[in-house]
């Protein structure tokens, strides 16, 4: 049975479909010695290589909840110092679902199941992500109200969100999208600077491990996750 090359690589546990397309564009993937193209189809009998190294399908999928420290970069590019893959040093190849910028910390999911990545990240699925944020000056009611309604950044307007003040300069915010440096840009629009930012929840999965540590998702968490993404 033929499968698109990006789907094959995601099912193999090598990377997400989006990352596979990027590797194809960079001319790093070959099928039977020939450069792969976007949309190329393969079978289990084909020889697939990335950077001339053969790809083997994983027998078991891995799902981890990791508490990313500040200073670690959310990238699988091991040429970048302080990348998340080298930091975790897991015994199987894994990659991150979504990102946290280098200056932020908290919960990020790691896996070798490329098929779930887009389902979790897709904005229209409205999967919640919760953050604790500290800013550089006193929070006002106008700030909270305007943040919750949507903010014009990156040539769009952010989706309405839930925000609750928890201290003079601290708030919790729940987003259902993941624009680049979204919370920092939203705050900056109203003249606030983010001092610290921590993600404490993704969907039903809560941050409950020390900084720099990870744990496997529980069966209950996985069952609910697969139900939500209809896997």
N, C-alpha and C positions, 0 to 999 in steps of 0.2 A: 504494500500500500504506500502510495506516494504522500509525502508530507512537505509542506513549505519549510525551507531551511531554517527560518527564524523560529518556527514552532518546534522543529526537531531539536534545536539547540536549547530551547527553554525546557522541553521535556527531558532532555539529557541531564539537566541540572547544571549546565555550563553557565548560562546567563539568561536574562529576560529577553523577550522578543525585540524590544526596543534596542537593547544593547547589541543584539545579534545584527540588526539592520545597520547599526553604527559600524560594527566590525566589517560588514560586507562593503560598506561605502569606503572604508579604509583599506580595502583589498587585502584583508588578513585571513579570509576564509576561502578554502578551496574544497571542491568536490571532485574526487578522483583526479587530483592534480590540476584541475582547472579552476580559475577564479570564479567564485559564486556571484550571482547577481540577485538583486532584490526580487523575491518571488520565485527563485529557483526551487525545484522540488527534488526530494531525495527519498531513498528507501533505506532499510537497514543493511542492505548489501553494499551501499555506497561507502566510500572512504571519505570521511569528513575531517578536515584539519583546520586548526586555528594557529596561525604563526608556525605552520608546518608540523604542529603536534597533533596526533590523532585524538579524536573525541570519543569517549566511551560513555554510554548511558549509566546513570546512577541507579543502583538497585533500591535505595531507600532515600526518601526525602527528609530534609532537616528543617525544623522551624524553631528559631531562637528569638528570645526577647533579650536585647542587649541594652545596657545603660551606657550610652556613649559619653565619654568625658569631653570637656572643652579641649580644643586643640587637635582633635582627631578629625580627619577629612573623610566625608562619606563618598568614597570612590573605591572601585576595584582595581584601579591603575596602581600597580605595585611599584611603579617608578616614582610615585609621589610619596615623599617622606611623611610618615604619620598617617598612612591610609588605614581605613577601618579593617581591611582584610588581614594585613600584617599584625595589627594590634590584637585582634581576637586570636589569630593563629589557630584556627579550627582545623581539625585533621581532614576535613573534606572541603572541596571548593564551595564557597557560599558567596552570596551577594546581598546587598541591602535592598529593602523595599522602601522607596522614597528616600528622602535626604534630611539631614539636619546640618545646618551650616557649621563651619569650623568653630565659631565662637559660641555655639549653642550646645546644650547637653540634654541627656535624657533618653527616652525610649525610642529604639529603632528596631524593626524586625529584620532578621537575617534568614535566608533560606537558600536552597538549591532547586526550588520548585518555581521555574520561570513562568508557569501558567497562571499563578495567583497574583503576580505583581500588578498587571494592568487592572485586574478586577478590584484590587484594593485601592489603587491610586486614582481610578477613573472618577472624575469630579461628579458626574451625574449620579453616581451610586450613593453620594451623600454620607460617606463613612466619616464618623467623627474622630477628630484628633484634639486632645486637650493639652493646654500649656499653662505654666505658671510664669508670669512675666514681672520683672522689676524694672521700673523706669526711673529717670533721673530727676523727676520733680513731682509735686503733689498732683494726684489725679482729681479731675473735676467731673461733675455729672455730665457736662457737655461733651467731654472727651469720651466717656462711656457710651453715651447715646449715639454720637456720630460714628464711633467705631462699629457699633452693633448694626448700623443701617447699611454699611457698605462704604468702601473708600476707593477713590479713583487712583489706581496705581498701574504701572506697566500697560498702559493703553487699554485698560478695562476697569470695571468696578467690582470690588470683591463682593462675594455673596454675603447676605445678612448673617450675623453670627451671634452667639451667646457670650456675653462678657459680664464678669462680676468682680467688683472691687473686694480685695481681701486685706488691704492695708493701705496706709497713706500713699505709698508709691507702688503697690503691688496689686495685680489682678490675675484672674483666671480667664482664659478665652478658649472657646470651642469652635474649631473651624471644620468645614466640610470640603475644603479644597486645599491645594498646596502650591501656591505660586512661589516663585523664587524670593526668598527672604521676606515673605509676606508680612509677618507681624512687625518686623523692623521697619519695613516701608510704610505700613499703616500708621505706626506710631510717629514716624518721621513726618508724615503728612500734616500731623497736628502739632508739630513742634516738640515732640517727646523723643528722647533717645533711650533705647533699650540697654539696661545695665546688665541684666541676666535673663536668660530664656531657657526654660526646661520643659520638655515634653513629658507628660506624666501618664498619658493614655492614648492608645490607638484602638478605636472601636471599643470592644469589651475587654481589651488586654491592658492591664495596669502596670505601671513601673513599680517593681517591688524587689529589685536587686541592687546591691551597692554599685557605685560608680565604677565603670571599667569591667563589670562582671556580666555574665549572661546566664540564662537558664533555658531549658527546652519548654515549649508551650505544652500545657497539660492536655490530656485527651478531651476534657470538657471545653477548653478554649478552642482546640482544633475543630471539634464537632460544630461549635457555634460559628467559627470562622468559615468553614466550608458551607454551612447553611446560608450564611449571609452573602457569600459570593457565588452560591449555587454551583459549587464544584461537584 
